[in-house]
Amino acid sequence: MPQRAQNTPVCRDCDGFATAAITTGTRDRDGSRTTLRIACRACLGTGRAASVAVLARAGR
């Protein structure tokens, strides 16, 4: 089945998967595992890359 082309640029560091849930190994009182949500530092959790114009403007 053909896939549609993606119009938004994807972050190079996280490939669009901007947040990850990591288990700490400990459990809460209800028995569920304690997790940490970690966001990508490059895109700040959006999953999208910043445009070149934004990068050039921020660098000056």
All heavy atoms as a GROMACS GRO file, in nm:
protein
  433
    1MET      N    1   0.085  -0.117   0.000
    1MET     CA    2   0.000   0.000   0.000
    1MET      C    3   0.090   0.124   0.000
    1MET      O    4   0.183   0.133   0.081
    1MET     CB    5  -0.088  -0.004   0.124
    1MET     CG    6  -0.189   0.102   0.131
    1MET     SD    7  -0.302   0.064   0.266
    1MET     CE    8  -0.438   0.159   0.212
    2PRO      N    9   0.064   0.221  -0.085
    2PRO     CA   10   0.150   0.339  -0.092
    2PRO      C   11   0.136   0.427   0.031
    2PRO      O   12   0.028   0.439   0.088
    2PRO     CB   13   0.104   0.411  -0.218
    2PRO     CG   14  -0.033   0.361  -0.243
    2PRO     CD   15  -0.040   0.224  -0.188
    3GLN      N   16   0.245   0.488   0.070
    3GLN     CA   17   0.247   0.579   0.184
    3GLN      C   18   0.247   0.722   0.135
    3GLN      O   19   0.306   0.754   0.032
    3GLN     CB   20   0.372   0.554   0.270
    3GLN     CG   21   0.379   0.417   0.328
    3GLN     CD   22   0.274   0.396   0.435
    3GLN    OE1   23   0.242   0.484   0.510
    3GLN    NE2   24   0.219   0.275   0.439
    4ARG      N   25   0.184   0.809   0.208
    4ARG     CA   26   0.183   0.951   0.170
    4ARG      C   27   0.315   1.014   0.209
    4ARG      O   28   0.377   0.976   0.309
    4ARG     CB   29   0.069   1.023   0.241
    4ARG     CG   30  -0.065   0.976   0.196
    4ARG     CD   31  -0.173   1.053   0.266
    4ARG     NE   32  -0.301   1.000   0.225
    4ARG     CZ   33  -0.406   1.075   0.204
    4ARG    NH1   34  -0.398   1.204   0.220
    4ARG    NH2   35  -0.518   1.020   0.168
    5ALA      N   36   0.356   1.112   0.133
    5ALA     CA   37   0.480   1.184   0.163
    5ALA      C   38   0.460   1.270   0.288
    5ALA      O   39   0.354   1.328   0.309
    5ALA     CB   40   0.521   1.271   0.046
    6GLN      N   41   0.563   1.276   0.369
    6GLN     CA   42   0.555   1.356   0.490
    6GLN      C   43   0.595   1.499   0.458
    6GLN      O   44   0.702   1.524   0.403
    6GLN     CB   45   0.647   1.297   0.597
    6GLN     CG   46   0.628   1.361   0.730
    6GLN     CD   47   0.701   1.286   0.838
    6GLN    OE1   48   0.771   1.189   0.810
    6GLN    NE2   49   0.687   1.328   0.960
    7ASN      N   50   0.510   1.593   0.492
    7ASN     CA   51   0.534   1.734   0.459
    7ASN      C   52   0.615   1.807   0.564
    7ASN      O   53   0.674   1.910   0.535
    7ASN     CB   54   0.401   1.805   0.437
    7ASN     CG   55   0.329   1.751   0.317
    7ASN    OD1   56   0.390   1.699   0.225
    7ASN    ND2   57   0.198   1.761   0.318
    8THR      N   58   0.616   1.760   0.686
    8THR     CA   59   0.688   1.828   0.792
    8THR      C   60   0.827   1.766   0.808
    8THR      O   61   0.842   1.645   0.803
    8THR     CB   62   0.612   1.818   0.925
    8THR    OG1   63   0.594   1.682   0.957
    8THR    CG2   64   0.478   1.888   0.917
    9PRO      N   65   0.928   1.849   0.828
    9PRO     CA   66   1.062   1.793   0.849
    9PRO      C   67   1.073   1.726   0.986
    9PRO      O   68   1.027   1.778   1.086
    9PRO     CB   69   1.153   1.915   0.841
    9PRO     CG   70   1.066   2.032   0.871
    9PRO     CD   71   0.928   1.995   0.827
   10VAL      N   72   1.133   1.608   0.987
   10VAL     CA   73   1.146   1.529   1.109
   10VAL      C   74   1.280   1.560   1.174
   10VAL      O   75   1.381   1.581   1.106
   10VAL     CB   76   1.134   1.379   1.077
   10VAL    CG1   77   1.152   1.295   1.200
   10VAL    CG2   78   1.000   1.351   1.013
   11CYS      N   79   1.284   1.562   1.305
   11CYS     CA   80   1.407   1.586   1.380
   11CYS      C   81   1.510   1.479   1.348
   11CYS      O   82   1.480   1.360   1.348
   11CYS     CB   83   1.375   1.587   1.529
   11CYS     SG   84   1.519   1.607   1.635
   12ARG      N   85   1.633   1.519   1.322
   12ARG     CA   86   1.739   1.423   1.289
   12ARG      C   87   1.782   1.342   1.410
   12ARG      O   88   1.826   1.229   1.397
   12ARG     CB   89   1.861   1.497   1.234
   12ARG     CG   90   1.838   1.561   1.102
   12ARG     CD   91   1.963   1.618   1.044
   12ARG     NE   92   2.051   1.676   1.144
   12ARG     CZ   93   2.162   1.740   1.118
   12ARG    NH1   94   2.201   1.755   0.995
   12ARG    NH2   95   2.236   1.790   1.214
   13ASP      N   96   1.772   1.398   1.528
   13ASP     CA   97   1.822   1.329   1.648
   13ASP      C   98   1.727   1.220   1.697
   13ASP      O   99   1.772   1.114   1.741
   13ASP     CB  100   1.847   1.429   1.759
   13ASP     CG  101   1.960   1.524   1.726
   13ASP    OD1  102   2.044   1.490   1.640
   13ASP    OD2  103   1.965   1.634   1.783
   14CYS      N  104   1.596   1.244   1.690
   14CYS     CA  105   1.502   1.146   1.745
   14CYS      C  106   1.418   1.077   1.639
   14CYS      O  107   1.336   0.992   1.672
   14CYS     CB  108   1.412   1.213   1.848
   14CYS     SG  109   1.302   1.339   1.779
   15ASP      N  110   1.430   1.114   1.514
   15ASP     CA  111   1.354   1.057   1.402
   15ASP      C  112   1.203   1.068   1.423
   15ASP      O  113   1.127   0.982   1.382
   15ASP     CB  114   1.390   0.911   1.378
   15ASP     CG  115   1.529   0.894   1.322
   15ASP    OD1  116   1.574   0.987   1.250
   15ASP    OD2  117   1.592   0.792   1.346
   16GLY      N  118   1.158   1.173   1.489
   16GLY     CA  119   1.016   1.195   1.509
   16GLY      C  120   0.959   1.134   1.635
   16GLY      O  121   0.846   1.161   1.672
   17PHE      N  122   1.035   1.049   1.703
   17PHE     CA  123   0.992   0.992   1.830
   17PHE      C  124   1.048   1.080   1.941
   17PHE      O  125   1.153   1.052   1.999
   17PHE     CB  126   1.041   0.848   1.844
   17PHE     CG  127   0.985   0.757   1.740
   17PHE    CD1  128   1.057   0.726   1.626
   17PHE    CD2  129   0.858   0.704   1.756
   17PHE    CE1  130   1.005   0.642   1.530
   17PHE    CE2  131   0.805   0.620   1.660
   17PHE     CZ  132   0.878   0.589   1.546
   18ALA      N  133   0.977   1.187   1.973
   18ALA     CA  134   1.031   1.294   2.056
   18ALA      C  135   1.036   1.262   2.205
   18ALA      O  136   1.118   1.317   2.277
   18ALA     CB  137   0.949   1.421   2.035
   19THR      N  138   0.949   1.174   2.254
   19THR     CA  139   0.952   1.139   2.396
   19THR      C  140   0.965   0.989   2.412
   19THR      O  141   0.918   0.912   2.328
   19THR     CB  142   0.824   1.185   2.468
   19THR    OG1  143   0.712   1.127   2.405
   19THR    CG2  144   0.811   1.337   2.468
   20ALA      N  145   1.027   0.950   2.520
   20ALA     CA  146   1.044   0.808   2.551
   20ALA      C  147   1.008   0.786   2.697
   20ALA      O  148   1.037   0.869   2.783
   20ALA     CB  149   1.188   0.764   2.527
   21ALA      N  150   0.944   0.674   2.726
   21ALA     CA  151   0.911   0.638   2.863
   21ALA      C  152   1.010   0.531   2.908
   21ALA      O  153   1.023   0.426   2.847
   21ALA     CB  154   0.769   0.585   2.872
   22ILE      N  155   1.081   0.559   3.016
   22ILE     CA  156   1.184   0.469   3.068
   22ILE      C  157   1.140   0.422   3.206
   22ILE      O  158   1.107   0.503   3.292
   22ILE     CB  159   1.320   0.541   3.076
   22ILE    CG1  160   1.360   0.591   2.939
   22ILE    CG2  161   1.425   0.450   3.135
   22ILE    CD1  162   1.481   0.682   2.941
   23THR      N  163   1.139   0.291   3.226
   23THR     CA  164   1.102   0.239   3.358
   23THR      C  165   1.223   0.244   3.450
   23THR      O  166   1.336   0.221   3.408
   23THR     CB  167   1.052   0.094   3.349
   23THR    OG1  168   1.154   0.013   3.296
   23THR    CG2  169   0.928   0.084   3.264
   24THR      N  170   1.197   0.275   3.577
   24THR     CA  171   1.306   0.286   3.674
   24THR      C  172   1.331   0.155   3.747
   24THR      O  173   1.431   0.142   3.816
   24THR     CB  174   1.272   0.394   3.778
   24THR    OG1  175   1.152   0.359   3.844
   24THR    CG2  176   1.257   0.530   3.712
   25GLY      N  177   1.240   0.060   3.735
   25GLY     CA  178   1.256  -0.068   3.804
   25GLY      C  179   1.182  -0.074   3.936
   25GLY      O  180   1.160  -0.182   3.990
   26THR      N  181   1.139   0.038   3.988
   26THR     CA  182   1.063   0.039   4.112
   26THR      C  183   0.914   0.038   4.080
   26THR      O  184   0.873   0.064   3.968
   26THR     CB  185   1.096   0.163   4.197
   26THR    OG1  186   1.064   0.280   4.121
   26THR    CG2  187   1.242   0.165   4.234
   27ARG      N  188   0.834   0.006   4.180
   27ARG     CA  189   0.689   0.001   4.161
   27ARG      C  190   0.620   0.099   4.255
   27ARG      O  191   0.668   0.127   4.365
   27ARG     CB  192   0.638  -0.140   4.187
   27ARG     CG  193   0.688  -0.239   4.085
   27ARG     CD  194   0.613  -0.370   4.099
   27ARG     NE  195   0.661  -0.467   4.003
   27ARG     CZ  196   0.601  -0.492   3.886
   27ARG    NH1  197   0.496  -0.426   3.853
   27ARG    NH2  198   0.651  -0.582   3.805
   28ASP      N  199   0.505   0.150   4.209
   28ASP     CA  200   0.422   0.238   4.291
   28ASP      C  201   0.341   0.154   4.389
   28ASP      O  202   0.346   0.030   4.386
   28ASP     CB  203   0.328   0.320   4.202
   28ASP     CG  204   0.404   0.424   4.121
   28ASP    OD1  205   0.510   0.470   4.166
   28ASP    OD2  206   0.355   0.458   4.012
   29ARG      N  207   0.264   0.219   4.475
   29ARG     CA  208   0.183   0.147   4.573
   29ARG      C  209   0.074   0.062   4.508
   29ARG      O  210   0.034  -0.040   4.562
   29ARG     CB  211   0.119   0.245   4.669
   29ARG     CG  212   0.218   0.310   4.760
   29ARG     CD  213   0.150   0.399   4.857
   29ARG     NE  214   0.251   0.462   4.942
   29ARG     CZ  215   0.222   0.532   5.047
   29ARG    NH1  216   0.098   0.551   5.082
   29ARG    NH2  217   0.320   0.585   5.118
   30ASP      N  218   0.026   0.104   4.390
   30ASP     CA  219  -0.078   0.027   4.322
   30ASP      C  220  -0.022  -0.088   4.238
   30ASP      O  221  -0.096  -0.163   4.178
   30ASP     CB  222  -0.165   0.118   4.235
   30ASP     CG  223  -0.086   0.185   4.124
   30ASP    OD1  224   0.037   0.174   4.120
   30ASP    OD2  225  -0.151   0.251   4.040
   31GLY      N  226   0.109  -0.103   4.232
   31GLY     CA  227   0.172  -0.212   4.160
   31GLY      C  228   0.223  -0.176   4.022
   31GLY      O  229   0.290  -0.256   3.958
   32SER      N  230   0.191  -0.056   3.975
   32SER     CA  231   0.239  -0.016   3.842
   32SER      C  232   0.385   0.028   3.851
   32SER      O  233   0.435   0.066   3.957
   32SER     CB  234   0.153   0.097   3.787
   32SER     OG  235   0.164   0.211   3.869
   33ARG      N  236   0.454   0.022   3.740
   33ARG     CA  237   0.596   0.060   3.738
   33ARG      C  238   0.611   0.212   3.731
   33ARG      O  239   0.533   0.280   3.666
   33ARG     CB  240   0.666  -0.003   3.620
   33ARG     CG  241   0.674  -0.152   3.632
   33ARG     CD  242   0.787  -0.203   3.548
   33ARG     NE  243   0.794  -0.348   3.560
   33ARG     CZ  244   0.891  -0.411   3.621
   33ARG    NH1  245   0.991  -0.344   3.672
   33ARG    NH2  246   0.891  -0.541   3.629
   34THR      N  247   0.714   0.262   3.796
   34THR     CA  248   0.745   0.404   3.791
   34THR      C  249   0.820   0.432   3.662
   34THR      O  250   0.918   0.366   3.630
   34THR     CB  251   0.833   0.444   3.911
   34THR    OG1  252   0.766   0.405   4.031
   34THR    CG2  253   0.859   0.592   3.912
   35THR      N  254   0.771   0.530   3.585
   35THR     CA  255   0.835   0.563   3.457
   35THR      C  256   0.876   0.709   3.455
   35THR      O  257   0.816   0.794   3.521
   35THR     CB  258   0.740   0.537   3.339
   35THR    OG1  259   0.621   0.614   3.358
   35THR    CG2  260   0.703   0.390   3.328
   36LEU      N  261   0.977   0.738   3.376
   36LEU     CA  262   1.022   0.874   3.352
   36LEU      C  263   0.996   0.907   3.206
   36LEU      O  264   1.023   0.826   3.118
   36LEU     CB  265   1.172   0.887   3.380
   36LEU     CG  266   1.219   0.855   3.520
   36LEU    CD1  267   1.370   0.855   3.524
   36LEU    CD2  268   1.164   0.957   3.617
   37ARG      N  269   0.943   1.025   3.178
   37ARG     CA  270   0.924   1.068   3.040
   37ARG      C  271   1.038   1.160   3.003
   37ARG      O  272   1.057   1.264   3.065
   37ARG     CB  273   0.791   1.140   3.024
   37ARG     CG  274   0.674   1.045   3.041
   37ARG     CD  275   0.545   1.110   3.007
   37ARG     NE  276   0.547   1.143   2.866
   37ARG     CZ  277   0.465   1.231   2.810
   37ARG    NH1  278   0.379   1.294   2.883
   37ARG    NH2  279   0.472   1.255   2.681
   38ILE      N  280   1.114   1.122   2.902
   38ILE     CA  281   1.230   1.196   2.858
   38ILE      C  282   1.201   1.256   2.721
   38ILE      O  283   1.159   1.186   2.630
   38ILE     CB  284   1.355   1.106   2.849
   38ILE    CG1  285   1.375   1.031   2.981
   38ILE    CG2  286   1.478   1.184   2.810
   38ILE    CD1  287   1.399   1.119   3.100
   39ALA      N  288   1.226   1.387   2.705
   39ALA     CA  289   1.203   1.456   2.578
   39ALA      C  290   1.336   1.478   2.506
   39ALA      O  291   1.441   1.492   2.568
   39ALA     CB  292   1.135   1.590   2.602
   40CYS      N  293   1.330   1.479   2.374
   40CYS     CA  294   1.448   1.504   2.291
   40CYS      C  295   1.498   1.645   2.316
   40CYS      O  296   1.421   1.741   2.318
   40CYS     CB  297   1.411   1.485   2.143
   40CYS     SG  298   1.542   1.527   2.028
   41ARG      N  299   1.627   1.661   2.334
   41ARG     CA  300   1.685   1.793   2.360
   41ARG      C  301   1.693   1.880   2.235
   41ARG      O  302   1.688   2.001   2.243
   41ARG     CB  303   1.824   1.779   2.418
   41ARG     CG  304   1.825   1.726   2.557
   41ARG     CD  305   1.963   1.734   2.614
   41ARG     NE  306   1.987   1.619   2.697
   41ARG     CZ  307   2.105   1.584   2.741
   41ARG    NH1  308   2.210   1.652   2.705
   41ARG    NH2  309   2.118   1.479   2.816
   42ALA      N  310   1.706   1.817   2.120
   42ALA     CA  311   1.722   1.894   1.997
   42ALA      C  312   1.592   1.962   1.955
   42ALA      O  313   1.590   2.078   1.917
   42ALA     CB  314   1.773   1.804   1.885
   43CYS      N  315   1.480   1.889   1.961
   43CYS     CA  316   1.352   1.945   1.916
   43CYS      C  317   1.261   1.983   2.032
   43CYS      O  318   1.149   2.029   2.010
   43CYS     CB  319   1.282   1.846   1.824
   43CYS     SG  320   1.231   1.693   1.904
   44LEU      N  321   1.306   1.962   2.153
   44LEU     CA  322   1.232   1.994   2.276
   44LEU      C  323   1.098   1.920   2.286
   44LEU      O  324   1.000   1.972   2.335
   44LEU     CB  325   1.210   2.145   2.287
   44LEU     CG  326   1.337   2.229   2.288
   44LEU    CD1  327   1.304   2.376   2.287
   44LEU    CD2  328   1.423   2.194   2.407
   45GLY      N  329   1.095   1.797   2.234
   45GLY     CA  330   0.977   1.714   2.246
   45GLY      C  331   0.871   1.733   2.141
   45GLY      O  332   0.763   1.678   2.151
   46THR      N  333   0.900   1.808   2.035
   46THR     CA  334   0.801   1.829   1.930
   46THR      C  335   0.810   1.723   1.821
   46THR      O  336   0.712   1.695   1.753
   46THR     CB  337   0.816   1.967   1.865
   46THR    OG1  338   0.944   1.977   1.805
   46THR    CG2  339   0.795   2.077   1.966
   47GLY      N  340   0.929   1.668   1.795
   47GLY     CA  341   0.947   1.570   1.690
   47GLY      C  342   0.974   1.630   1.554
   47GLY      O  343   0.992   1.559   1.456
   48ARG      N  344   0.973   1.760   1.546
   48ARG     CA  345   0.994   1.830   1.420
   48ARG      C  346   1.125   1.908   1.424
   48ARG      O  347   1.163   1.961   1.527
   48ARG     CB  348   0.880   1.926   1.391
   48ARG     CG  349   0.750   1.856   1.378
   48ARG     CD  350   0.641   1.952   1.345
   48ARG     NE  351   0.514   1.880   1.336
   48ARG     CZ  352   0.398   1.938   1.346
   48ARG    NH1  353   0.392   2.067   1.367
   48ARG    NH2  354   0.289   1.867   1.337
   49ALA      N  355   1.190   1.917   1.310
   49ALA     CA  356   1.315   1.991   1.301
   49ALA      C  357   1.286   2.139   1.283
   49ALA      O  358   1.187   2.178   1.222
   49ALA     CB  359   1.398   1.939   1.184
   50ALA      N  360   1.372   2.222   1.338
   50ALA     CA  361   1.359   2.366   1.319
   50ALA      C  362   1.400   2.401   1.176
   50ALA      O  363   1.488   2.339   1.119
   50ALA     CB  364   1.447   2.440   1.418
   51SER      N  365   1.334   2.500   1.120
   51SER     CA  366   1.366   2.539   0.984
   51SER      C  367   1.502   2.606   0.978
   51SER      O  368   1.555   2.655   1.078
   51SER     CB  369   1.259   2.633   0.928
   51SER     OG  370   1.260   2.755   1.000
   52VAL      N  371   1.560   2.610   0.860
   52VAL     CA  372   1.693   2.668   0.842
   52VAL      C  373   1.693   2.816   0.873
   52VAL      O  374   1.787   2.870   0.929
   52VAL     CB  375   1.743   2.641   0.699
   52VAL    CG1  376   1.877   2.707   0.675
   52VAL    CG2  377   1.751   2.493   0.673
   53ALA      N  378   1.583   2.886   0.841
   53ALA     CA  379   1.574   3.029   0.868
   53ALA      C  380   1.580   3.058   1.018
   53ALA      O  381   1.642   3.154   1.061
   53ALA     CB  382   1.446   3.085   0.809
   54VAL      N  383   1.517   2.973   1.098
   54VAL     CA  384   1.519   2.990   1.243
   54VAL      C  385   1.660   2.968   1.296
   54VAL      O  386   1.708   3.040   1.383
   54VAL     CB  387   1.418   2.895   1.310
   54VAL    CG1  388   1.434   2.897   1.461
   54VAL    CG2  389   1.277   2.932   1.270
   55LEU      N  390   1.728   2.866   1.243
   55LEU     CA  391   1.864   2.838   1.288
   55LEU      C  392   1.960   2.951   1.251
   55LEU      O  393   2.046   2.988   1.329
   55LEU     CB  394   1.912   2.706   1.229
   55LEU     CG  395   1.840   2.582   1.278
   55LEU    CD1  396   1.890   2.460   1.202
   55LEU    CD2  397   1.861   2.562   1.427
   56ALA      N  398   1.946   3.008   1.132
   56ALA     CA  399   2.033   3.116   1.091
   56ALA      C  400   2.007   3.242   1.172
   56ALA      O  401   2.100   3.313   1.209
   56ALA     CB  402   2.013   3.144   0.941
   57ARG      N  403   1.882   3.269   1.203
   57ARG     CA  404   1.849   3.388   1.280
   57ARG      C  405   1.898   3.375   1.423
   57ARG      O  406   1.944   3.470   1.484
   57ARG     CB  407   1.699   3.410   1.276
   57ARG     CG  408   1.657   3.538   1.342
   57ARG     CD  409   1.508   3.569   1.326
   57ARG     NE  410   1.426   3.449   1.331
   57ARG     CZ  411   1.335   3.419   1.241
   57ARG    NH1  412   1.313   3.499   1.139
   57ARG    NH2  413   1.262   3.310   1.253
   58ALA      N  414   1.890   3.256   1.480
   58ALA     CA  415   1.932   3.234   1.618
   58ALA      C  416   2.084   3.239   1.633
   58ALA      O  417   2.135   3.273   1.738
   58ALA     CB  418   1.881   3.100   1.669
   59GLY      N  419   2.156   3.207   1.526
   59GLY     CA  420   2.301   3.204   1.533
   59GLY      C  421   2.368   3.340   1.524
   59GLY      O  422   2.483   3.356   1.558
   60ARG      N  423   2.296   3.439   1.481
   60ARG     CA  424   2.357   3.572   1.465
   60ARG      C  425   2.342   3.658   1.586
   60ARG      O  426   2.268   3.663   1.666
   60ARG     CB  427   2.298   3.644   1.344
   60ARG     CG  428   2.349   3.581   1.220
   60ARG     CD  429   2.309   3.666   1.104
   60ARG     NE  430   2.388   3.623   0.992
   60ARG     CZ  431   2.474   3.698   0.928
   60ARG    NH1  432   2.491   3.823   0.962
   60ARG    NH2  433   2.541   3.652   0.828
   0.00000   0.00000   0.00000
